[in-house]
Amino acid sequence: MATKSQSTADTVPARPAESSAAESAEAYVRALMAHGVECLFMNPGTDTIPIQEALSKLEQLGEPVPRTVLCLFELVALAAAHGYYQATGRPQAVLVHVDVGTQNLGGMLHNAQRGRAAVLISAGRTPYTTDARLRGTRDTYIHWLQEQFDQHGIVRNFVKWDYELRRPEQMGEVITRAMQIAASDPPGPVYLTLPREVLMTEVGGIRLPNPDAAPPARLGAGDPAALRDLAHRLVRSERPVVLTSTSGRTRQGFEALVRLAELLALPIVERRERTNFPTSHPLHQGFQPGPFVEAADLILVLDSDVPYIPTQVMPRADATIVQIDLDPVKDRIPLWTFPLTAAIRADSARALELIADYAADLMTDEVRQRVEKRRAELTVRHNERRTARKAVTMAGRESQTISTEWLGYCIGQFQREAPDCVFVDESLTSHVAVWNHLDTDEPETMFGSGGSSLGWGLGAALGIKLARRDRPVVLVVGDGSFVFGEPLAALWASQMNEAPLLVIVFNNGCYNANKAPLISAYPQGYSVQGRRFVGTDLAPSPRYDLLAAVVGAAGERVEAPDQVLPALHRALDQVRSGRSVVLDVILARA
């Protein structure tokens, strides 16, 4: 009898009697299951019908299949798979149709690349043949239009691996190869095309992959000598700072940074792509790296693609700068010239644990005295910052309009009253107001895309909710990003899959991500002087709250400062009862 150690694949004969001969498409479904794929996010076409038939057949025969999450637009599918991966660390799958479906993934492919989301993207391939004797051959007008010279070229800049399935017998090994590469450090999306003739080819038996024989490659703690040297430098440092963006992508990374920071009283400045460090902790020093970068004698950069903006702030010439990252030199970013003393390729969670071990052995009375002095100074600074922020915010209570700062404050108050909420952030130009007031002290409770393509939030929130059924998921999103995220498709999917979302739209009536840099570049220009901003105003704004009812969700328009908190609580009550809610919060015009 064969065991896993004896064979890299198990042969499962096609079912006799109650089912027809197995097609290669069934091998696709079973291979996904073998690799632990829980959700297949899809938008179908004529080329995906064999997989749809396989899903229906296997389900009716009592075999396990992935949950099919139908998305009315492809970008929602990829954003949702991205979010699901962030929330679980387990790669998911997306299925779209040929070249047009691939193109409709749009900027979400950029986000999956930059956000390091391990996702298997499968697309159909226009049938090769026109022979009526063959199954899967061309039989529809569009089959000639949808063939491109290089369909894979649409995605090749953005994926780690791409391949076209050529033989039905390859299905198991090809899916295994795809998943292994997607999940290997640094993770990222992969792309596989599936010709219809191959999917519809009957096979005598289906060979399932053994994932244990193709584990993903994982980075360890990094070079011990480099980490030991860094520990010595940190212990000696007078003015260190830690800049981080995604080191909290796992609970282990979150806890490791807390341990090291508390040991050496390290100030933490973060960009909140994840929950990297408790915001209420006295060592948390906010989100503006400038003052710390300029003064630091040692800068430790953790999992950050852009630690600071060189045109706005520069480190000291004699500063030690160390980057610990899955990709510390950013070899997929063509121009990346931040100065480094050392680049350590590692899983930052494991590296931080080892650095803390080394540093603990180096502590002397003199070092402890210096550390405690720094801790006291940072605690004072932390408290002063929070007090000043509160004073500024309270002015919003008396205003006739809702300021971004006031909305951020209300969301923070709401979070403290509903601490089980998980937040997804695509607030963009309003993000500082959100980050300043949202005390997410628990790991894995804040998610950002890691990229720069807008429209990610709605789909990502859907994926995160499917993965976190026990937690309310709250999306904070700009009005432009809300529109870009295909709200009809995303909200419909949330309702259909019983995955209710609370969506808070920051409605400032403009594309502020475009307007703000225009004002900065031309402070005395015609746009500013004449108050004529071409291509930015969204007035009159669409009624985003009314859109919700189209798919059975609830909507509410909020226009007064004193109504924000009550509206948030009303919305959460509906979400807890199983209904998505869109809060259209009308802000003072930017």
N, C-alpha and C positions, 0 to 999 in steps of 0.2 A: 504494500500500500504506500503510495507516494505521500510524502510530507512536504511542508514548505521548505525545509532544509534540503530536500532532494530535488526539488523542481522549482523553477522560477515562474511557472504558470500552471494553472489547473485547467484541464479540459472538461468542459461541461457540454454534454451532448444536447442537441436541439430536442425539445419536447416532442415525443411522438403523439399520436392519438388526438389529444385535445387542441393542438396548435399546429399551424402550418410550419414548413421548414423555416429555420431562422435566417433572417437577413442580417447583413453586416450592421445595419442601424441598431439592431438589438445589442450587438457587441459594444457599440458606443455607449448605450445606456448602462449596460452592466459594468463597463469599465469605469464610468463615472462613479457608480456605486462602490466599486472596489477601492476607489481612491477617496472615499468618504465625502463625496460631493453631496451636500444636502439640498441645494437649490440650483435649478437650471433656469436662469433668467432669460427669457426668449421673446423674440418678435419674428414670426414665421414668414415663409415664402414658399414658392413652388418647389424649391430645392430642399426644404427641410421636412417635407411630408413623410419621408421614410422614418425619420426619428419620431415624429408625432405619432405615427402608426405604431412604432415600437413601444413608445411610452404607454399608449392605450392598451396594447396587447398584453404587455407584461403586468401592468396594473390589474387588468381583469383576470389574469391567470394567478394573481396572488403574489407576484414577485415584488420585491421592494424597488421603487424607482425614486429619483429625486423629486422634490416638490417642484412643480412647474409654476413659475411666476411669470404670467403673461404681462408684458409691458407694451403699452400702445405706441411707444416710441423707443427706439434702440438706446438712446443715451441714458434713459432711465434704467435700462437693464444693466448697463455697465457700471453706472454710479451705484446701483443697489448691490451688485456683486462686490464692488470696492468696499462699500460700507460693511457688508457682511464679513468680508475678510478682516477688516480692521477690528471688528467686534469679537472675532473668534480666533483669528490666526490660521483659519483653515481655507484653502483655496476653493473658490466656487467656479461655476461655469456660465458662460453666456452663449446663446445660439442666435445668430442673425442670418439674413439671406444675402447671398452673393455680394456684388460690389456695392449696390445701393444701401443695403443694410449695414455693411461695413462703414460706409461713409457717414451714415447717420449716427454712428458712435461718437463722431465729432471730437470735441475737446475732452470728453471723458477719457479718451485714450491717453491724452497728455497727462491728465490727473492720475491715471493708473500707473503711468510710467514714473512720474515725479513723486507720487505718493507711495511707490513701491508696493503695489497691490498685486498679489499673486492670483491671477485670474486666467482661466482657459477660455479664450474667445474662439468659438467655432463658427465658421460661415460656410454656407453652401457654395458650390461652384457650378456654374452653368453646365448642363450636360454636354459631353463631348460629341455625342453621336447623333445621327439622324436616321438610324436604321430601325424601322418599326418592329423588327424582330427582337430587339433588345429592350430589356426593362430599364426604365429610367431615362430613355432617350428624349431628345427634344420634341416637345409636343405643344408648345405654346409660343405665341408671337414674341414674347419678351426674352425667350431663351437665346435669341440671336443678339438682342440689344445689350444684354447684361454680361456678355463676355468681354473681358479686357485683356490686353497684352500682358499685364502684370497686376493682377488683383492684390497680390501681397504687397506691392509697392505702396499701397495706400497706408499701410501700417508699419512698414519695415523700420522706419525711424524710431518707432515707439515701443517695439516689443523686443523681448530677449531672444525669441526663437520663432521661426515660422516654417510651416511645412504643409504639403498637400498629400493627403492620403491617396496612395496609388493602388493598393491591393487590399481586398477585404480581410485577408489573413493578418494584415499588419495592425488592425485596429487596437488590439490590446497593448502592443509594444509602443505604438505611436502615442496613445494617451498617457502611458506611463512616462515616456520621455518628456512629453509636454508638461506634465505635472511636476516631474522632478526638477526641470529647469525653472518653472515658474516659482516654485517654493524655495529654491536654493538662494542663499544670501549673495548679493542683495536681491530680494524677491522682485517680481514684476510680471506683467502680462505676457502671454504667448498667444500665437495665432495659428489656427489649423483650418484648412479648407477641406471640404468633404464633397467630392463629385457625386451626383445623384446615382449614376450607374453603379458606383462602388457601394453606396449605401444600400442599394436594392439587390445586390448580388446575394444569392442564397449560399450559405456556408453549412457544411455538414456538422460542424461543432464550433462552439465559441470558446476561444482561449481567453480566459480572464487573466489580467496581470496580477502579479504579486507585488504590491507596493513595497513590501519589506526588502525586496531585492534591488530597489532603486530609490534609496533614501535621498532626500535633498541634502546638499552640502551646507553645513553650518559653520559659521565663523566662531572661534572660541574667544578667549579673553584677550588675545593679541600677544605680541612679543613681550615676554616677562621682563626682559632687560629694559625695554622702553617704558613699561609700566612702573618698574621699580625706580627708574630715573625720574619719572613724573611725580611719583610719591615724594621723593626727596625734594623736588622743586616746590611742590605744594606746601610741604611742611616749612620750608624756608621762606616762602613768599610773604611779603608784607601786605600786598594789595592784590589778591587774586580775584577772579570772577569766573563764573561758569555761565556759558551761553548755551541754551538747549532749545530744540524744536520738537524732536520726536523720541527722545530717550525714554519717555514714559509709554511707549507703545505696548509694553508689557508691564504687568504688576512687578515683576522682578526688576525691571529698569527703574521704575518709580521708587521702589523701596531702596535700591542700591544707591541712588542719588541722595535720598534723604539721609541714609547712613553716613556717606562720605561728607556731605555738607555739614551735618551736625558734629561730626568728629573734628572738623577743621574750621568751623564757622565760615563756610564759603557763601558769598552772596550769589543768588541764583536769579538770572534774568532769562526769561523764556519767550519764545514765540509759540502760541498755543495751538499747534497742530495736534497735540495730544495733551493729556493731563500729565505733566512732567514732574511737578512738585506742588505741595499743598500751598495754595495762595494765601491762606491765613497764617502760615508759618512765618515767624519773624525773620528768617533768612531769605524769604522771597522778596525780591527787590523790584518787582514790576516787569515791564515789557519794553522799556526803552534802554538799549545797551549803551548809548552814547557816553554818558558821564563815567560809567565803569570802564568801558573800553579805553577811553582816553587816559585814565589814571592807572590802569592795571599794570603790574609788573609780570603777571602771569594770566593768560586767558586760556581757559579750557573750553573748547568747543565740542559739543556733543550732538551728533546726528542733526546737523544743521547745514542746509545747502547754501544759505546766505546769512552768515552770522551778524553782519552789520553792513551798512551802506557806505562804501569808501568815500563817496563824494560828500558825505555828511559827517563822518567821524573816522579817525585813523588811530590805530594803537601807537603807543610809544615805540620809538625805534629800537629800544633795548628790551622790549617786552618778549617774554617767552610765550609762544602761541602753539598749543597742541590741539590737534583735531583727532577725536576718536569717533569712528563712523564705520558703517558697513562699506562705505565708499568714500574714504577720506580725501581723495584728490579729485573726485567728481569727473571721472573719465567719460561720462556721457553728457557733460556740459562743455561745449566746445571751448569757451573762454572762461576760465575760473582761475584767478590769479591772486587769491588771498594769501598773504605771507604766512608761512608755517615754520615753526622750529622742528616739529615732528608730526608725521602723519601716521596714525596707528589704525590699521584695518582690524576691526574687532566688533563683536557684539558688545555694545557699550554697557549693557547690564552686567555681563560677566567681567568686563574690564574694571568697572567701578568697584565691584566687590573685591577684586584682587588689589586694586590701588588702596582701598580702605584697610585691607589687611596689612599691606606694607607700611602704610602711614601710621597705623596704630603702634607698630613696633618702633617707630622713630620719635614718639612723643616724649619730650622731656619737660621738666618744670618750666623752663624758659619758653618752650613752644606753647605749653598750655596757657601760660600767662598772656602771651600775645594773642592766642586764639580767643580767650575769654574777653579780652579788651575789644577785639574785632566783633565778637558776638554782641556785646553790649551796644556798640556803635550802630551795628546793622539793625538791632531791635528798635532803637530810637528812630532810625531813619524809616523803618517799615511802619511804625506807628504814626509818625508825622505824615507820611504819605497818605495813609488811610484817613487820617483826620482831615487833612486838606481836601482830599477827594470828596469826603462827605459834606464839607462846608460848601463846596462848589455845587454839588448836586442838589442840596436843599433849596437853592434858588429856583430850581425847576418846578417845585411844588406850587409856587405862587403864579407861575406863568399861565397865560391863556392858551398856549400851544405846548405840544409835547416835544421836549428836546431829546436828542439822542442820548445825552447823559442821564436824563431822567428815566427814559425807557430802560437803559442799562441798569440803573439803580433798582427799578421795580422788578426787573428780571432776577437780580441778585436777592432781593427780599423774598420773592416768590420761591427761589431755589432753596433758601433756608427754611421755608415753611413746607417745602415738598422735596426733601433731600434725596429721594429715590430717583429723581429725574436724571436722564442721560441727555447731554446737549450735543447737538450738531451745529457747527458754526460756519455760515457763509454770509456773515454780516458785512464783510468787506471793509468799506471805509468807516463803518460804525464799530469795528471789532474792538478797538481800545476801550470804548465805553462798556462793551459787554465784558471784556476780560477784567477790567478794573473792578467790577462789582460782583462777578460770579465767582464765589469761593468754591471751586471744585477741588476738595481736599482728598477725594478718593480717586485712586487710579482708574483709568478706562471709563471716565465719565464725560470727556470732552473730545470731540473729533473734528478735525479739519481735513481738507482734501490733500494737502501737500503739494498741490499744483496751482495753476493760475487760470484754468478755464472755468468760467462761471456756468452755473446751472447744475452743479454737482449735488447741492444740499438736499433737494427733495428725494432724489433717488437713493442717496446715501442713507438718509434717515429711514427710508423704507427698509433697506437692507439691514441696518442696525436694529431696527425694531423686530424684524423677522428673527434675528439672532438673540435679541434680548426681550423675550416675551414678557418677562416679569417686571420690566422697568418702563415707565413712561418715557417716550423719546420726544424731545423738544428741539425743533429746528429754528434757529434765529437766522433770518435771511433778508438780504436787501431786495427791494422791489424789482430791480433789474434781474438779479439772479433768480428770483422766483419765476419770472417769465421765461428766462432761458432754460429753466429746469423742467419744462413741459408739465406744468401743474395738473392739467387734465389727466395726462397719462399717469403721473405719479400718485395723485390722490385717488384715482380710480383703482390703481393696483393696491393701495393701502386699504381701501374699503373692501375690495374683493378678497384680500388675503387676511382680513381681520387683524390688520396691523395698524391701529390708529396712531396718528401723529398729531402733535400740537405744533402748528406752524405760525411763527410770529414774523410778520412782514414789516420790515423797517421801511415805511413808505415815505421817502423824502421827495418824491415826485420828479426825480432826475437820475441820470446816470452819473452819480457823484464820482465814481471811479475814473471817469473821463473829465468831469468838470473840475475837480480839485487839482489835478496836474496842469490843466490848461491855465487856471488862475495862477498857479505857482510859476509857470514858465512865462506868462504874460501879465504880470501884476498890474501894469498900466496899459494893457492892450485894449483893443476895441471891444472885445467880449466883456471885460470888466467895466470899462467906462460906460458902455451903452447898455449894460445888463442884457446883452443879447448873446446867448450861448447856443450856438448852432449845433444841433444834433445831440443835445443833452437833456432838454426839458421833456418830461413825460406828463405834461398838463394838457387837458384834465386827465388825471390818473384813472386807469381802469378800476372797476370795483372788484378788487381781488376777493373780498369777502363773499360776493354773490356767486363767484365761480364755484365755490365749495358745494353749493346745493346741487349742481349739475350731476355730481357723482354720489350724492347722498351724504356728503359731509356737512358740517356746520360752518357758518361764517359769521363774523361780527366785525363791525367797523368801530374803531376806538379813536376818539378825537379830543378828549379832555384828559389832562394829567391825572386828575383824581379817579378816573375810570380805568386806568391801566391795570392796577393790581386786582380789583374785582373781576375784570374781564379775564385775566390770567387764571384766576381760580375757577371761574365758571367754565372756561375752556378745559381745564384739567379734569374737572368733574365729568365732562362729556367724553374726554379721551379715556378715562378710567372705565367708563361704561361701554366703550367699544366704538366710538365715533371720532373720526378725524375732525380737526377744527382749524380753520384759517382765521387768525386775528390780523386784520388789516389796520395797522397802527399808523395814523396820519401824523407825521412829524413836521416840525417847523421846516420850511424850505431851506435847503442848503445854499 
